[in-house]
Amino acid sequence: MPIRLLTKALRKQIPQCGATEGVSDPIVWAKFFTPDAQWTWYVIEFDGEDIFFGYVEGIYPEFGTFRLSELKSIRGAIGLPVERDKFFKPTPLSQICGHTI
């Protein structure tokens, strides 16, 4: 059985979009990844519906928004869906990417 990308408990923990504005080293609350490609999405904020703000490691590392609905539709090189790292613990951004916002 596949892991749900966003549980009710996790949904309640993630700050609303804009809530961490001005925080130089915000907490990353969740990690999503493609097991058969080299993309990782780190969640800092969530609008409560569909839009996350966070740090993405893909072709180029960058900060920006991404959608839960989009993550659910993505398939990697051999067709595997995006997964949530169920062992990920909330972590300061600086420990994820080596710098702050």
N, CA, C and O atoms as a DFTB+ gen file, in Angstrom:
404 C
 N C O
     1  1       0.845      -1.184       0.000
     2  2       0.000       0.000       0.000
     3  2       0.887       1.243       0.000
     4  3       1.770       1.361       0.850
     5  1       0.674       2.170      -0.930
     6  2       1.522       3.355      -1.011
     7  2       1.304       4.285       0.185
     8  3       0.224       4.326       0.775
     9  1       2.354       5.027       0.523
    10  2       2.296       6.001       1.604
    11  2       1.525       7.229       1.127
    12  3       1.745       7.721       0.021
    13  1       0.611       7.720       1.981
    14  2      -0.097       8.968       1.650
    15  2       0.902      10.113       1.648
    16  3       1.750      10.208       2.536
    17  1       0.804      10.969       0.665
    18  2       1.738      12.085       0.597
    19  2       1.556      13.057       1.756
    20  3       2.539      13.590       2.271
    21  1       0.316      13.295       2.174
    22  2       0.079      14.278       3.225
    23  2      -0.967      13.748       4.202
    24  3      -2.143      13.628       3.859
    25  1      -0.538      13.436       5.404
    26  2      -1.453      12.956       6.431
    27  2      -2.150      14.132       7.110
    28  3      -1.698      15.271       6.995
    29  1      -3.238      13.865       7.812
    30  2      -3.937      14.919       8.555
    31  2      -3.032      15.526       9.614
    32  3      -3.024      16.743       9.801
    33  1      -2.275      14.696      10.303
    34  2      -1.374      15.187      11.350
    35  2      -0.301      16.107      10.769
    36  3      -0.022      17.168      11.328
    37  1       0.294      15.708       9.662
    38  2       1.316      16.532       9.024
    39  2       0.715      17.829       8.506
    40  3       1.327      18.891       8.624
    41  1      -0.461      17.748       7.941
    42  2      -1.166      18.925       7.425
    43  2      -1.328      19.987       8.523
    44  3      -1.195      21.183       8.263
    45  1      -1.616      19.540       9.746
    46  2      -1.817      20.461      10.873
    47  2      -0.506      21.087      11.346
    48  3      -0.519      22.193      11.885
    49  1       0.614      20.411      11.158
    50  2       1.910      20.897      11.632
    51  2       2.520      21.965      10.738
    52  3       3.174      22.882      11.233
    53  1       2.320      21.863       9.446
    54  2       2.994      22.749       8.494
    55  2       2.406      24.154       8.590
    56  3       1.189      24.315       8.496
    57  1       3.250      25.179       8.776
    58  2       2.751      26.550       8.848
    59  2       2.068      26.986       7.550
    60  3       2.401      26.512       6.464
    61  1       1.114      27.892       7.688
    62  2       0.422      28.460       6.538
    63  2       1.402      29.243       5.669
    64  3       2.408      29.750       6.166
    65  1       1.108      29.341       4.373
    66  2       1.943      30.117       3.460
    67  2       2.062      31.549       3.974
    68  3       1.064      32.185       4.310
    69  1       3.284      32.040       4.029
    70  2       3.575      33.379       4.513
    71  2       3.929      33.441       5.995
    72  3       4.458      34.450       6.459
    73  1       3.646      32.382       6.739
    74  2       3.856      32.389       8.191
    75  2       5.333      32.448       8.590
    76  3       5.656      32.934       9.674
    77  1       6.219      31.968       7.743
    78  2       7.642      31.969       8.103
    79  2       8.409      33.081       7.391
    80  3       9.640      33.097       7.410
    81  1       7.686      34.012       6.763
    82  2       8.347      35.130       6.092
    83  2       9.200      35.884       7.101
    84  3       8.735      36.214       8.192
    85  1      10.432      36.151       6.743
    86  2      11.351      36.841       7.635
    87  2      12.157      35.907       8.523
    88  3      13.080      36.349       9.206
    89  1      11.823      34.629       8.524
    90  2      12.589      33.639       9.289
    91  2      13.722      33.145       8.391
    92  3      13.471      32.578       7.327
    93  1      14.954      33.356       8.814
    94  2      16.075      33.015       7.932
    95  2      16.368      31.521       7.878
    96  3      16.901      31.029       6.883
    97  1      16.023      30.798       8.939
    98  2      16.300      29.358       8.965
    99  2      15.027      28.603       9.387
   100  3      14.968      28.045      10.483
   101  1      14.014      28.593       8.510
   102  2      12.750      27.951       8.868
   103  2      12.881      26.429       8.971
   104  3      13.854      25.839       8.503
   105  1      11.898      25.827       9.583
   106  2      11.846      24.374       9.709
   107  2      11.292      23.772       8.418
   108  3      10.317      24.268       7.854
   109  1      11.921      22.714       7.970
   110  2      11.411      21.909       6.861
   111  2      10.591      20.793       7.504
   112  3      11.093      20.050       8.347
   113  1       9.320      20.682       7.098
   114  2       8.379      19.773       7.753
   115  2       8.206      18.432       7.078
   116  3       7.835      17.453       7.726
   117  1       8.471      18.374       5.777
   118  2       8.267      17.121       5.046
   119  2       9.221      17.065       3.862
   120  3       9.692      18.085       3.359
   121  1       9.486      15.836       3.439
   122  2      10.351      15.596       2.283
   123  2       9.625      14.638       1.343
   124  3       9.206      13.551       1.741
   125  1       9.484      15.065       0.083
   126  2       8.935      14.227      -0.971
   127  2      10.048      13.958      -1.970
   128  3      10.933      14.794      -2.149
   129  1      10.013      12.798      -2.624
   130  2      11.079      12.473      -3.573
   131  2      10.570      11.505      -4.626
   132  3       9.568      10.815      -4.434
   133  1      11.285      11.470      -5.745
   134  2      11.029      10.472      -6.773
   135  2      12.056       9.367      -6.583
   136  3      13.255       9.631      -6.672
   137  1      11.620       8.131      -6.322
   138  2      12.574       7.049      -6.091
   139  2      13.341       6.630      -7.348
   140  3      14.378       5.973      -7.255
   141  1      12.833       7.008      -8.511
   142  2      13.496       6.616      -9.752
   143  2      13.901       7.825     -10.606
   144  3      14.031       7.728     -11.826
   145  1      14.093       8.944      -9.946
   146  2      14.590      10.162     -10.598
   147  2      15.306      10.966      -9.513
   148  3      15.302      10.565      -8.349
   149  1      15.895      12.050      -9.864
   150  2      16.687      12.800      -8.886
   151  2      16.012      14.118      -8.513
   152  3      16.612      15.186      -8.635
   153  1      14.772      14.038      -8.061
   154  2      14.032      15.214      -7.617
   155  2      13.618      15.034      -6.167
   156  3      13.168      13.961      -5.764
   157  1      13.776      16.109      -5.379
   158  2      13.362      16.104      -3.983
   159  2      12.717      17.448      -3.674
   160  3      13.227      18.502      -4.052
   161  1      11.586      17.390      -2.979
   162  2      10.849      18.586      -2.576
   163  2      10.812      18.641      -1.059
   164  3      10.413      17.672      -0.414
   165  1      11.229      19.776      -0.473
   166  2      11.226      19.970       0.976
   167  2      10.173      21.025       1.311
   168  3      10.201      22.127       0.763
   169  1       9.256      20.697       2.198
   170  2       8.114      21.559       2.520
   171  2       8.416      22.459       3.715
   172  3       8.810      21.985       4.780
   173  1       8.225      23.767       3.521
   174  2       8.362      24.749       4.594
   175  2       6.994      25.296       4.994
   176  3       6.725      25.486       6.181
   177  1       6.123      25.552       4.006
   178  2       4.790      26.106       4.260
   179  2       3.761      25.423       3.364
   180  3       4.110      24.793       2.365
   181  1       2.493      25.558       3.734
   182  2       1.399      24.951       2.965
   183  2       0.169      25.844       3.083
   184  3      -0.125      26.361       4.160
   185  1      -0.547      26.024       1.978
   186  2      -1.748      26.865       2.014
   187  2      -2.969      26.144       2.587
   188  3      -4.039      26.739       2.712
   189  1      -2.812      24.881       2.932
   190  2      -3.909      24.099       3.501
   191  2      -4.762      23.408       2.457
   192  3      -5.626      22.599       2.795
   193  1      -4.526      23.721       1.187
   194  2      -5.312      23.143       0.098
   195  2      -4.439      22.353      -0.883
   196  3      -4.574      21.136      -1.017
   197  1      -3.538      23.078      -1.568
   198  2      -2.795      22.444      -2.654
   199  2      -1.371      22.975      -2.823
   200  3      -0.525      22.270      -3.373
   201  1      -1.086      24.181      -2.372
   202  2       0.183      24.830      -2.696
   203  2       1.150      24.799      -1.515
   204  3       0.827      25.224      -0.405
   205  1       2.338      24.286      -1.789
   206  2       3.433      24.285      -0.827
   207  2       4.423      25.377      -1.215
   208  3       4.506      25.772      -2.377
   209  1       5.167      25.854      -0.230
   210  2       6.371      26.649      -0.472
   211  2       7.506      25.869       0.142
   212  3       7.376      25.341       1.246
   213  1       8.629      25.791      -0.567
   214  2       9.754      25.064      -0.017
   215  2      10.977      25.125      -0.897
   216  3      11.122      26.003      -1.748
   217  1      11.837      24.185      -0.671
   218  2      13.115      24.077      -1.355
   219  2      13.063      22.829      -2.233
   220  3      12.679      21.751      -1.778
   221  1      13.452      22.989      -3.492
   222  2      13.383      21.885      -4.446
   223  2      14.773      21.607      -5.005
   224  3      15.471      22.518      -5.451
   225  1      15.161      20.339      -4.974
   226  2      16.400      19.902      -5.613
   227  2      16.006      19.108      -6.841
   228  3      15.510      17.985      -6.743
   229  1      16.233      19.707      -7.999
   230  2      15.909      19.064      -9.270
   231  2      17.043      19.313     -10.228
   232  3      18.195      19.005      -9.925
   233  1      16.733      19.865     -11.380
   234  2      17.784      20.235     -12.332
   235  2      18.697      21.268     -11.686
   236  3      19.921      21.178     -11.778
   237  1      18.072      22.271     -11.018
   238  2      18.791      23.273     -10.244
   239  2      18.107      23.386      -8.893
   240  3      16.879      23.328      -8.832
   241  1      18.852      23.547      -7.810
   242  2      18.209      23.753      -6.515
   243  2      17.594      25.157      -6.458
   244  3      18.213      26.133      -6.882
   245  1      16.369      25.243      -5.929
   246  2      15.705      26.548      -5.877
   247  2      14.588      26.548      -4.839
   248  3      14.084      25.497      -4.444
   249  1      14.215      27.747      -4.408
   250  2      13.060      27.942      -3.546
   251  2      11.876      28.298      -4.421
   252  3      12.035      28.975      -5.437
   253  1      10.697      27.852      -4.039
   254  2       9.520      28.201      -4.814
   255  2       8.305      27.430      -4.350
   256  3       8.324      26.755      -3.321
   257  1       7.248      27.544      -5.134
   258  2       6.005      26.847      -4.812
   259  2       5.863      25.612      -5.690
   260  3       6.380      25.550      -6.805
   261  1       5.155      24.644      -5.157
   262  2       4.809      23.442      -5.906
   263  2       3.497      22.926      -5.356
   264  3       3.126      23.239      -4.225
   265  1       2.798      22.145      -6.144
   266  2       1.445      21.711      -5.807
   267  2       1.383      20.246      -5.371
   268  3       2.057      19.383      -5.934
   269  1       0.566      19.995      -4.366
   270  2       0.296      18.628      -3.939
   271  2      -0.311      17.844      -5.096
   272  3       0.070      16.698      -5.336
   273  1      -1.247      18.449      -5.809
   274  2      -1.882      17.767      -6.942
   275  2      -0.861      17.398      -8.018
   276  3      -0.978      16.355      -8.660
   277  1       0.128      18.249      -8.209
   278  2       1.173      17.960      -9.188
   279  2       2.051      16.796      -8.703
   280  3       2.388      15.903      -9.480
   281  1       2.417      16.813      -7.421
   282  2       3.234      15.725      -6.887
   283  2       2.532      14.384      -7.053
   284  3       3.174      13.373      -7.338
   285  1       1.219      14.376      -6.876
   286  2       0.450      13.140      -7.012
   287  2       0.452      12.608      -8.442
   288  3       0.255      11.413      -8.662
   289  1       0.674      13.489      -9.410
   290  2       0.610      13.069     -10.816
   291  2       1.979      12.739     -11.419
   292  3       2.046      12.128     -12.486
   293  1       3.053      13.126     -10.764
   294  2       4.401      12.927     -11.308
   295  2       4.801      11.454     -11.230
   296  3       4.531      10.763     -10.248
   297  1       5.450      11.005     -12.293
   298  2       6.030       9.665     -12.337
   299  2       7.481       9.808     -12.772
   300  3       7.796      10.630     -13.632
   301  1       8.353       9.020     -12.189
   302  2       9.771       9.068     -12.526
   303  2      10.089       8.285     -13.785
   304  3       9.200       7.902     -14.546
   305  1      11.371       8.056     -13.983
   306  2      11.880       7.430     -15.206
   307  2      11.266       6.070     -15.511
   308  3      11.033       5.741     -16.674
   309  1      11.002       5.277     -14.474
   310  2      10.409       3.954     -14.733
   311  2       8.957       3.881     -14.232
   312  3       8.407       2.797     -14.032
   313  1       8.357       5.054     -14.037
   314  2       6.938       5.111     -13.715
   315  2       6.565       5.108     -12.247
   316  3       5.383       5.024     -11.914
   317  1       7.551       5.197     -11.354
   318  2       7.226       5.209      -9.930
   319  2       6.706       6.575      -9.494
   320  3       7.193       7.600      -9.972
   321  1       5.729       6.604      -8.598
   322  2       5.172       7.879      -8.139
   323  2       6.061       8.544      -7.086
   324  3       6.946       7.911      -6.509
   325  1       5.808       9.828      -6.849
   326  2       6.472      10.572      -5.784
   327  2       6.067       9.959      -4.445
   328  3       4.920       9.553      -4.257
   329  1       7.017       9.897      -3.527
   330  2       6.769       9.359      -2.195
   331  2       7.118      10.398      -1.141
   332  3       7.894      11.319      -1.397
   333  1       6.541      10.245       0.041
   334  2       6.946      11.042       1.197
   335  2       7.919      10.196       2.001
   336  3       7.687       9.008       2.223
   337  1       9.010      10.816       2.434
   338  2       9.972      10.117       3.282
   339  2       9.348      10.002       4.674
   340  3       9.327      10.976       5.427
   341  1       8.847       8.828       5.013
   342  2       8.123       8.647       6.270
   343  2       9.053       8.666       7.480
   344  3       8.577       8.719       8.613
   345  1      10.362       8.625       7.268
   346  2      11.324       8.685       8.362
   347  2      11.889      10.093       8.565
   348  3      12.669      10.318       9.491
   349  1      11.501      11.041       7.707
   350  2      11.998      12.407       7.800
   351  2      11.468      13.074       9.064
   352  3      10.285      12.957       9.383
   353  1      12.334      13.765       9.773
   354  2      11.974      14.516      10.976
   355  2      12.094      16.010      10.672
   356  3      12.997      16.410       9.936
   357  1      11.205      16.845      11.222
   358  2      11.337      18.291      11.006
   359  2      12.763      18.754      11.322
   360  3      13.330      18.434      12.367
   361  1      13.314      19.517      10.381
   362  2      14.729      19.875      10.404
   363  2      14.906      21.315       9.949
   364  3      14.228      21.740       9.013
   365  1      15.796      22.085      10.578
   366  2      16.070      23.426      10.070
   367  2      16.588      23.369       8.631
   368  3      17.348      22.472       8.266
   369  1      16.171      24.326       7.836
   370  2      16.564      24.388       6.426
   371  2      18.074      24.335       6.252
   372  3      18.565      23.669       5.340
   373  1      18.822      25.029       7.113
   374  2      20.286      25.067       6.977
   375  2      20.911      23.672       7.053
   376  3      21.992      23.450       6.507
   377  1      20.247      22.740       7.718
   378  2      20.776      21.378       7.794
   379  2      20.419      20.557       6.552
   380  3      21.003      19.499       6.319
   381  1      19.471      21.038       5.763
   382  2      19.066      20.358       4.521
   383  2      19.964      20.790       3.362
   384  3      20.509      19.959       2.636
   385  1      20.103      22.101       3.207
   386  2      20.779      22.596       2.004
   387  2      22.064      23.360       2.288
   388  3      22.723      23.827       1.358
   389  1      22.429      23.493       3.560
   390  2      23.695      24.157       3.878
   391  2      23.630      25.663       3.923
   392  3      24.647      26.314       4.161
   393  1      22.441      26.247       3.698
   394  2      22.316      27.706       3.797
   395  2      20.901      28.053       4.262
   396  3      20.064      27.172       4.461
   397  1      20.657      29.337       4.429
   398  2      19.343      29.809       4.874
   399  2      18.712      30.628       3.772
   400  3      19.314      30.847       2.720
   401  1      17.485      31.083       4.021
   402  2      16.769      31.883       3.019
   403  2      17.335      33.300       3.018
   404  3      16.878      34.146       2.249
